C-alpha cells in the first residue's frame, strides 16, 4: 500500500512540474514564408512534416519525395537541384563530399 501511494505521489509530482511543450513558432514570419507554409499544408487541410538544414551557402529541404537543394545567390535562395528518394542526411553527406 505504501509503495502504491509513493508511486501515485511521484507520478503526480512529475506531471505537475513537467515543463509545458516549447513553442517553435517565431514572433515574426516574412510574407513569402507564410504563403509558402500555407500552400504547403493546403491552407490547413493537411498536416505537413519536413526537415530542413543549411550548410555554407546551401539550404536543404527534405520532404517525402526527396531533398531539394537551394543555393544562396546574394539576394535569396534559388533551387539548384533535387535528389529524388534522398534523406536530408544523405543529401548533406553528398554535398560535403562534392566540396560545397
KOLPA-806936 format. One record per residue (C-alpha): residue in three letters; residue number from 1; y, x, z. Coordinates in steps of 0.001 Angstrom, whole numbers. Each point is the difference from the previous one (the first is absolute). Last residue first. Layout:
BEGIN
     r     k         y         x         z
   ALA   NUM         Y         X         Z
...
END
This chain:
BEGIN
     r     k         y         x         z
   UNK   100     22514     30344    -51443
   UNK    99     -2442      2905      -179
   UNK    98     -2796     -1780     -1889
   UNK    97     -2247       307      3090
   UNK    96      2618     -1747      2143
   UNK    95       205     -2802     -2555
   UNK    94     -3774      -477        36
   UNK    93      -132        82      3799
   UNK    92      2732     -2644       245
   UNK    91     -1840     -2189     -2526
   UNK    90     -3253       271      1993
   UNK    89      1760      -840      3270
   UNK    88      1669     -3058     -1514
   UNK    87     -3247     -1318     -1437
   UNK    86      -726       206     -3710
   UNK    85     -1560     -2787     -2094
   UNK    84      2571       291     -2783
   UNK    83      2386      2912       466
   UNK    82      3381     -1115     -1320
   UNK    81      2726      2332     -1215
   UNK    80      3711       836        59
   UNK    79      1711     -3156      1175
   UNK    78      3632       746       776
   UNK    77      1404       606      3483
   UNK    76      3746       -98       445
   UNK    75      3258      1721      -837
   UNK    74      -901      3695      -262
   UNK    73     -3132      -612     -2079
   UNK    72     -2497      -427      2868
   UNK    71     -3544      -282     -1321
   UNK    70     -2212     -3066       509
   UNK    69     -3797       -55       217
   UNK    68     -1940     -3270      -160
   UNK    67     -3329        29      1828
   UNK    66     -3015     -2199      -726
   UNK    65     -1135     -3599      -531
   UNK    64       198     -1208      3607
   UNK    63      3420      1497       689
   UNK    62      1196      3503       716
   UNK    61      3637      1031      -552
   UNK    60       762      3734      -172
   UNK    59      3538      1421       -12
   UNK    58       693      3421     -1512
   UNK    57      2905      2400       580
   UNK    56     -1808      1981      2692
   UNK    55     -2894     -2139      1177
   UNK    54       591     -3622       924
   UNK    53     -2484     -2601      1207
   UNK    52      -807     -3687      -425
   UNK    51     -2816     -2348       968
   UNK    50      -476     -3632      -985
   UNK    49      -933     -3413      1359
   UNK    48      1489     -3265     -1156
   UNK    47      -499     -3491      1375
   UNK    46       350     -2791     -2512
   UNK    45      2381     -2913      -546
   UNK    44      2995      1728      1568
   UNK    43      2212       216     -3071
   UNK    42     -2973      1186     -2087
   UNK    41      -687      2818      2445
   UNK    40      1069      2758     -2374
   UNK    39      2895     -2130     -1232
   UNK    38      1473      -157      3500
   UNK    37      -602      3722       578
   UNK    36      1752       924     -3253
   UNK    35      2907     -2368       682
   UNK    34       509      1503      3462
   UNK    33      -171      3539     -1378
   UNK    32      2596      -761     -2685
   UNK    31      2290     -1597      2599
   UNK    30      -106      3014      2324
   UNK    29     -1621      -763      3384
   UNK    28      1860       458      3298
   UNK    27     -1310      -231      3580
   UNK    26     -3450      1207     -1056
   UNK    25     -3194     -2031       519
   UNK    24     -2632      1958      1911
   UNK    23         6     -1958      3238
   UNK    22     -2248      1466      2689
   UNK    21     -2554     -2353      1537
   UNK    20       764      -830      3639
   UNK    19      -909      2661      2536
   UNK    18     -2859      -904      2317
   UNK    17      1122      -672      3557
   UNK    16     -1435     -3483       417
   UNK    15     -3091       736     -2097
   UNK    14      -970      3068      2017
   UNK    13       804     -1610      3345
   UNK    12     -1992     -3156      -817
   UNK    11     -3023      2035     -1103
   UNK    10       188      2065      3186
   UNK     9       263     -3133      2131
   UNK     8     -2990     -1573     -1769
   UNK     7     -2061      3191       344
   UNK     6       860       321      3691
   UNK     5      -951     -3618       617
   UNK     4     -3326       482     -1788
   UNK     3      -601      3252      1902
   UNK     2       614     -1791      3320
   UNK     1     -2371     -2829      -866
END
